[in-house]
Amino acid sequence: MTMNITHLAAAVAGLAPFGFSQALGGPYIQFLQRRYMGQYIRDDGPQSHQSKAGTPTAGGVLMLAAFLFGIAALAILQGPGFLSLPVWLVIAITLGFGLLGFVDDYLKISKKKNKGVSGYTKLLVQVAVGVALGVYILKTSPNGGNVSFFGLSTIHLGWFYPVFSAFVITGASNSVNLTDGLDGLAASNLLLSFMTLSLLLFGISMPDLAMTSQALAGACLGFLLFNRHPARIFMGDTGSLALGGALGALVILSRTEMWISLLGTIYILEALSVILQVLSFKTTGKRIFRMSPLHHHFELSGLKETQVVYSFVTFQFLCCVAALFLYNRG
């Protein structure tokens, strides 16, 4: 009986957010259109993207609402015990980063410029949350300062762990934000990341966080049907900062930190492309890529937007398969 309830809860975790998105996605898009909540497209981006100007943004609000609906459904089905402290922390970080992103989206729309909350402010909030979460792990986990490399070896960071935690949270949130540049790119890769992480967390007997991850996957799938090419809505910083933060929080709280290197390989590559591009231009005056983040480089190299998305998603899928294979080997 317990196994059946667990299976039912796992299904609800993904299906409830998906159903919520499908039911309210259309009306929400119409609401944004009436309010002229359209995306501003930067002039220095690929010219093919100028046609997307005015597409409703802040779709992350729909994703977060769907996620909360899934959590509420799980709490009803599983009882109050499902809402453990780690689950509450994931919810708080997701909503907190979502609020930060919403303010950013609102400022961009109201000013009709691609500038919202300053990068310094975003970074300060992300680092503070990451450090606080790292201190929490140190205080509550028996091996709080340890970081395991896929179960093969372990290093002890001690009081440097909060710094590492801040790096993971900040890196995950910002790299997902950088990935959100093509129709369906971030949402499809996040779907793979959360689904695979959910399987890993079920495997290590963390059903509360596993179902939380699955609820996030369901929200991504529901949104993806509106965000796939040609996108009817963009997730904006509301969604990308929140879901990137959620991914980082999940791996920190489940002590699966290094798995993010496989579950989020695309995000890492996108972020590295920006870092390398800036360093190269400032030191040599030359660019490594035609444009960064990496997806723009392939666009300007002649690939269609859909080809870039399918290629990136296929690569991330293989990385997720590799993560599951490595976990089973362990």
C-alpha positions as CSV (number, residue, x, y, z in Angstrom):
1,M,0.0,0.0,0.0
2,T,2.8,2.4,0.9
3,M,4.5,1.8,-2.4
4,N,1.2,2.4,-4.3
5,I,0.7,5.7,-2.5
6,T,4.3,6.7,-3.3
7,H,3.8,5.9,-7.0
8,L,0.6,7.9,-7.0
9,A,2.2,10.9,-5.3
10,A,5.1,10.8,-7.8
11,A,2.6,10.9,-10.7
12,V,0.7,13.7,-9.0
13,A,3.9,15.7,-8.5
14,G,4.4,15.9,-12.3
15,L,0.8,15.9,-13.6
16,A,-0.7,18.5,-11.3
17,P,1.7,21.3,-12.3
18,F,1.3,20.2,-16.0
19,G,-2.5,20.3,-15.8
20,F,-2.4,23.7,-14.0
21,S,-0.2,25.2,-16.8
22,Q,-2.4,23.8,-19.6
23,A,-5.6,25.1,-17.9
24,L,-4.4,28.6,-17.2
25,G,-1.6,29.2,-19.7
26,G,-3.8,30.5,-22.5
27,P,-5.8,33.0,-20.3
28,Y,-2.5,34.1,-18.7
29,I,-0.9,34.8,-22.1
30,Q,-4.0,36.8,-23.1
31,F,-3.8,38.8,-19.8
32,L,-0.2,39.7,-20.5
33,Q,-1.0,40.7,-24.1
34,R,-3.8,43.0,-22.8
35,R,-1.3,44.6,-20.4
36,Y,1.3,45.0,-23.1
37,M,3.8,42.9,-21.0
38,G,6.0,42.2,-24.0
39,Q,9.7,41.3,-24.2
40,Y,12.2,43.9,-25.2
41,I,14.8,42.5,-27.7
42,R,18.3,44.0,-27.5
43,D,19.6,45.6,-30.6
44,D,23.0,43.9,-30.4
45,G,21.4,40.4,-30.5
46,P,20.8,38.3,-33.6
47,Q,18.6,40.3,-36.0
48,S,16.4,37.2,-36.5
49,H,15.2,37.8,-32.9
50,Q,13.7,41.2,-33.6
51,S,10.5,39.6,-34.8
52,K,10.0,38.3,-31.2
53,A,9.7,41.8,-29.8
54,G,6.4,42.1,-27.9
55,T,6.1,38.4,-27.1
56,P,4.6,38.2,-23.6
57,T,7.2,37.6,-20.9
58,A,7.2,36.9,-17.1
59,G,6.0,33.4,-18.0
60,G,7.9,32.3,-14.9
61,V,4.9,33.5,-12.9
62,L,2.9,30.7,-14.5
63,M,5.6,28.2,-13.8
64,L,5.9,29.2,-10.2
65,A,2.1,29.0,-9.7
66,A,2.0,25.6,-11.3
67,F,4.9,24.4,-9.1
68,L,3.1,25.6,-5.9
69,F,-0.1,23.9,-7.1
70,G,1.8,20.7,-7.4
71,I,3.3,21.1,-3.9
72,A,-0.2,21.8,-2.5
73,A,-1.5,18.6,-4.2
74,L,1.3,16.6,-2.7
75,A,0.8,18.1,0.7
76,I,-2.9,17.0,0.5
77,L,-2.1,13.5,-0.7
78,Q,1.0,12.9,1.5
79,G,-0.1,14.8,4.5
80,P,1.7,17.6,6.3
81,G,4.8,15.4,6.8
82,F,5.7,15.9,3.2
83,L,6.5,19.6,3.8
84,S,9.8,18.9,5.5
85,L,12.2,21.7,6.2
86,P,14.3,21.0,3.1
87,V,11.2,21.2,0.9
88,W,10.3,24.6,2.6
89,L,13.8,25.8,1.9
90,V,13.5,24.9,-1.8
91,I,10.1,26.6,-2.0
92,A,11.5,29.7,-0.3
93,I,14.6,30.0,-2.5
94,T,12.6,29.4,-5.7
95,L,10.0,32.0,-4.8
96,G,12.6,34.5,-3.6
97,F,14.6,34.2,-6.7
98,G,11.4,34.4,-8.7
99,L,10.5,37.6,-7.0
100,L,13.9,39.0,-7.8
101,G,13.4,38.0,-11.5
102,F,9.9,39.4,-11.6
103,V,11.1,42.8,-10.5
104,D,13.8,42.6,-13.1
105,D,11.2,41.7,-15.8
106,Y,8.9,44.5,-14.7
107,L,11.6,47.1,-14.8
108,K,12.6,46.0,-18.3
109,I,9.0,46.2,-19.6
110,S,8.2,49.5,-17.9
111,K,11.4,51.1,-19.1
112,K,11.3,49.4,-22.5
113,K,15.0,48.6,-22.2
114,N,17.0,45.5,-21.6
115,K,18.1,46.7,-18.2
116,G,16.3,45.9,-15.0
117,V,17.8,45.0,-11.6
118,S,21.5,45.6,-11.5
119,G,23.8,42.6,-11.9
120,Y,25.5,43.6,-8.6
121,T,22.1,43.4,-6.7
122,K,21.3,40.0,-8.2
123,L,24.7,38.7,-7.3
124,L,24.5,40.0,-3.8
125,V,21.2,38.3,-3.2
126,Q,22.3,35.0,-4.8
127,V,25.6,34.8,-2.8
128,A,23.8,35.7,0.5
129,V,21.3,32.9,-0.1
130,G,24.0,30.4,-1.1
131,V,26.2,31.2,2.0
132,A,23.2,30.9,4.3
133,L,22.2,27.6,2.8
134,G,25.8,26.4,3.2
135,V,25.9,27.4,6.8
136,Y,22.6,25.5,7.4
137,I,24.1,22.3,5.9
138,L,27.2,22.7,8.0
139,K,25.1,23.0,11.2
140,T,22.6,20.3,10.4
141,S,24.3,17.6,8.4
142,P,26.7,15.1,10.0
143,N,29.1,15.4,7.1
144,G,28.2,19.0,6.3
145,G,31.6,20.1,5.0
146,N,32.1,17.1,2.7
147,V,31.5,17.1,-1.1
148,S,31.2,13.7,-2.8
149,F,32.5,13.2,-6.4
150,F,29.7,10.8,-7.6
151,G,30.4,8.5,-4.7
152,L,33.9,7.8,-5.9
153,S,35.8,10.1,-3.6
154,T,35.1,12.8,-1.1
155,I,36.8,16.1,-0.1
156,H,36.3,17.9,3.1
157,L,35.8,21.7,2.7
158,G,34.9,22.5,6.3
159,W,34.0,26.1,6.7
160,F,34.7,26.7,3.0
161,Y,31.6,24.8,2.2
162,P,29.3,27.9,2.4
163,V,31.5,29.5,-0.3
164,F,31.1,26.4,-2.4
165,S,27.3,26.5,-1.7
166,A,27.2,30.1,-2.8
167,F,29.1,29.2,-6.0
168,V,26.6,26.4,-6.8
169,I,23.5,28.5,-6.1
170,T,24.8,31.6,-8.0
171,G,26.2,29.6,-10.9
172,A,23.0,27.5,-11.3
173,S,20.7,30.5,-11.3
174,N,22.8,32.7,-13.6
175,S,23.7,30.0,-16.0
176,V,20.1,29.0,-16.5
177,N,19.3,32.7,-17.0
178,L,21.9,32.8,-19.8
179,T,20.5,29.6,-21.4
180,D,17.1,31.2,-21.7
181,G,17.7,32.8,-25.1
182,L,15.9,30.6,-27.6
183,D,12.4,29.3,-27.8
184,G,12.1,26.2,-25.6
185,L,15.8,26.0,-24.8
186,A,15.9,26.6,-21.1
187,A,12.5,24.9,-20.4
188,S,13.4,21.7,-22.2
189,N,16.8,21.4,-20.6
190,L,15.3,22.1,-17.2
191,L,12.7,19.5,-17.7
192,L,15.5,16.9,-18.3
193,S,17.5,18.2,-15.3
194,F,14.6,18.0,-12.8
195,M,13.3,14.7,-14.1
196,T,16.8,13.0,-13.9
197,L,17.4,14.6,-10.5
198,S,14.1,13.2,-9.3
199,L,15.1,9.7,-10.3
200,L,18.4,10.1,-8.5
201,L,16.8,11.4,-5.3
202,F,14.3,8.5,-5.3
203,G,17.3,6.2,-5.6
204,I,18.9,7.7,-2.5
205,S,15.7,7.6,-0.5
206,M,14.9,11.3,-0.5
207,P,11.2,11.1,-1.7
208,D,10.3,14.6,-0.4
209,L,12.9,16.3,-2.5
210,A,12.5,13.9,-5.3
211,M,8.8,14.8,-5.6
212,T,9.6,18.5,-5.3
213,S,12.0,18.1,-8.2
214,Q,9.3,16.3,-10.1
215,A,6.8,19.1,-9.5
216,L,9.3,21.5,-11.0
217,A,9.7,19.2,-14.0
218,G,5.9,19.2,-14.4
219,A,5.8,23.0,-14.4
220,C,8.6,23.0,-17.0
221,L,6.7,20.6,-19.3
222,G,3.5,22.5,-19.0
223,F,5.2,25.8,-19.8
224,L,7.2,24.2,-22.7
225,L,4.1,23.6,-24.7
226,F,3.6,27.4,-24.8
227,N,7.3,28.2,-25.1
228,R,8.3,25.9,-27.9
229,H,9.1,27.5,-31.3
230,P,7.4,29.8,-32.2
231,A,7.1,30.8,-28.5
232,R,3.8,32.3,-27.4
233,I,5.4,33.4,-24.1
234,F,8.9,33.7,-22.6
235,M,9.8,32.6,-19.0
236,G,11.8,35.8,-18.4
237,D,14.1,36.3,-15.4
238,T,11.1,35.4,-13.2
239,G,11.4,31.8,-14.4
240,S,15.1,31.4,-15.2
241,L,16.5,32.8,-12.0
242,A,13.9,30.9,-9.9
243,L,14.3,27.5,-11.5
244,G,18.1,27.8,-11.7
245,G,18.0,28.6,-8.0
246,A,15.7,25.7,-7.3
247,L,18.1,23.3,-9.1
248,G,21.0,24.6,-7.1
249,A,19.1,24.4,-3.8
250,L,18.0,20.8,-4.5
251,V,21.5,19.5,-5.1
252,I,22.8,21.3,-2.0
253,L,20.1,20.1,0.3
254,S,20.3,16.5,-1.1
255,R,24.1,16.6,-0.9
256,T,24.3,15.7,-4.6
257,E,26.2,18.8,-5.5
258,M,28.6,17.4,-8.1
259,W,25.8,15.8,-10.0
260,I,24.9,19.2,-11.4
261,S,27.9,19.0,-13.6
262,L,26.1,16.3,-15.6
263,L,22.5,17.4,-14.9
264,G,23.3,20.9,-16.1
265,T,26.1,20.6,-18.6
266,I,24.4,22.9,-21.1
267,Y,24.1,25.6,-18.5
268,I,27.7,25.3,-17.6
269,L,28.8,25.5,-21.2
270,E,26.6,28.5,-21.8
271,A,28.1,30.3,-18.8
272,L,31.7,29.4,-19.8
273,S,31.2,30.8,-23.3
274,V,30.3,34.2,-21.8
275,I,33.2,34.1,-19.4
276,L,35.7,33.1,-22.1
277,Q,34.3,35.7,-24.5
278,V,34.7,38.5,-22.0
279,L,38.2,37.5,-20.9
280,S,39.4,37.1,-24.5
281,F,38.0,40.4,-25.6
282,K,39.4,42.3,-22.6
283,T,42.8,40.7,-22.8
284,T,43.4,40.4,-26.6
285,G,40.6,42.4,-28.2
286,K,39.4,39.4,-30.1
287,R,36.3,37.2,-29.7
288,I,36.3,33.5,-29.5
289,F,32.7,33.1,-30.5
290,R,30.6,34.9,-33.0
291,M,28.4,35.9,-30.1
292,S,27.8,34.6,-26.6
293,P,26.1,32.8,-24.9
294,L,27.0,29.7,-26.9
295,H,23.6,29.2,-28.5
296,H,23.9,32.6,-30.4
297,H,27.3,31.4,-31.8
298,F,25.6,28.5,-33.5
299,E,22.8,30.6,-34.7
300,L,25.2,33.1,-36.3
301,S,27.1,30.1,-37.8
302,G,24.1,29.2,-39.9
303,L,22.0,26.8,-37.8
304,K,18.3,27.4,-37.5
305,E,17.0,28.2,-34.0
306,T,15.2,24.9,-33.8
307,Q,18.3,23.0,-34.9
308,V,20.3,24.6,-32.1
309,V,17.6,23.8,-29.5
310,Y,17.3,20.2,-30.6
311,S,21.1,19.7,-30.6
312,F,21.5,21.2,-27.2
313,V,18.6,19.2,-25.8
314,T,20.0,16.0,-27.3
315,F,23.4,16.6,-25.8
316,Q,21.9,17.4,-22.4
317,F,19.8,14.2,-22.6
318,L,22.9,12.2,-23.2
319,C,24.6,13.8,-20.1
320,C,21.5,12.9,-18.0
321,V,21.7,9.3,-19.3
322,A,25.4,9.3,-18.3
323,A,24.4,10.5,-14.8
324,L,22.0,7.7,-14.4
325,F,24.5,5.2,-15.7
326,L,27.2,6.5,-13.3
327,Y,24.7,6.4,-10.4
328,N,23.8,2.7,-11.1
329,R,27.5,1.8,-11.4
330,G,28.0,3.2,-7.9
